[in-house]
């Protein structure tokens, strides 16, 4: 009962008072949310729209939600299937998930990850190396992928 109340409160807050650049929608499926994130101002991804799926496990908040990009992203911490490598999405002892982290905190952290990659904990090693040693090429490829995706979905 307590989990259900917390989850309902968190989802209600996300729907009624979303953080800047973020919108969420309930799905037909129970425990699923569709999330839209606008790339943060001043970042390589500024103004671009990213779609994500968020699945809330039955053991939430003791287990982190599963969050996955639907929109393809050229990024050291996001693979071609949309999986995200981020400390907050992993269970301790290797990860930083805590039951006190809210869905809102998690989504805001993913938005921040877009403009602040962590090349020291990459999911895509080749992109992390490119980000470190040839940032202009990384930025070119990231923008190209976004443009291709946006054109194919017009």
N, C-alpha and C positions, 0 to 999 in steps of 0.2 A: 504494500500500500504506500509506504513512504517513497519508494522508488518511483512509482507511478505519479505521485503528487509532485515530486521534484521534476521529473521529466515533463509533465504537463506544464508546470510553471516555466521551465526553461524554453520550451517550444513556444508557448504563448508570448513570452518576452521577445524571442527572436522574430516572431511574426508581426508583433505590434510595434516593437521598438528596435529594429535591427541596427547594428553598428553601421557607420558610414561605409558605403561601397559594398554592402552585403545585403542580400535578400534571401529568404528561405521560404519554401513552400512544402506543405505536407503532401505526401504521396498517397496513392491508393493503397499501398502496402503499409501495414502497421510497422512502426519503428523505422521508417525511412523518411528522409528529408531530401529535397532537391535544394541545392545551394547555388546561388549566383554570387560571384565575387568580381568586382571591378578592380582592375589593376591599380595599385596605389599611385597617387600623384607623385610626379618626379621620378618614377621608376621606368624601366625599359617597357614594362607592361601597362603603363598608365592609360586608362580609358578602355582597355580591352576587357571583354566579358568572358569569364571563365565559369563553366558549369561543373559542379561536383555532385556526387552522390554521397550521402551520409547515412550509414546504417548503425542503428543503436542496438547493441547486443542485449540479450536478456539480463545479463549480470551488470549492466551499467548502473551506477557510476564506478563500480569496482573494477570494470574492464573498460578500456577506452573504446570509443566508437571507431568504426571503420570509415575512413574518408578517402574518396578516390576522385581524381579529376576525370571528367568526361571530355572536356576540351583538351586537345593535345597541347603539351607545353614542353619546350626545349629548356630543360633545367637540370642542374646537377642532382637535385633531390627528388625528382619526379620522373618515373620511368615511362616507357611508351604505352604501358597499360593503364597509366594514371595513378599508380601506387605512389605513396608519399613516404619518404624517409625523413622522419622528424621525431625527435626525442619524446615529445608529448604523446605520440601515438603508440609508444612502446611501453610495455609493463616493466616495472623494476625487476631485477636490480640494474639492468642495462638501459632502461628507459626512464622517462621522467613523468609518466602518467601518475596522477593522484586523484582520488575520488572527489577532491574539492575543485577540480578543474571543470568548468562549465562548458557546454556546447559552444556558447558565444566566445569564451576565451580561446577555445580550440580553433574555431573558424577564423578569428582575428589573427591568431598565430600563423595559420596557413596563408592568409593574405600577406602577412609580413614576410613570410618565407619567399614569396614571389620576388620581392625586391632585395632580399637579404639571403641569398643562397649560402649553404654551409658546405663548402667544398671539402671540408675535413671529414665529413660523414656522408659521402655521396651514395646515391643509388646508381647513378650513371657516371662511372669513373672517367670515361673519355670526355664527357661534357664538363666534369669538374676540372680536369686538367686544362681544357680549353678556357674555362672561366678564369683559372689562375694565371695562365701564361699567354693567352691571346684573347683578351676580353672583347676586342672589336669584332673578331670572328664569331665569338659566342653570341654577341648582341645581334649581328647580322643574321645568323641562323635562327635565333629565337624570333626575331621580327618576321623573317620569311615564313616560318611555320605558322605563325599567327595569321599573317595575310592570306596564306593558302587556305587555312581553315575558314576564315571569315568569308572569303570568296566562294568557297564550296557550299556554304550554308546561307547564302543570300537568296 
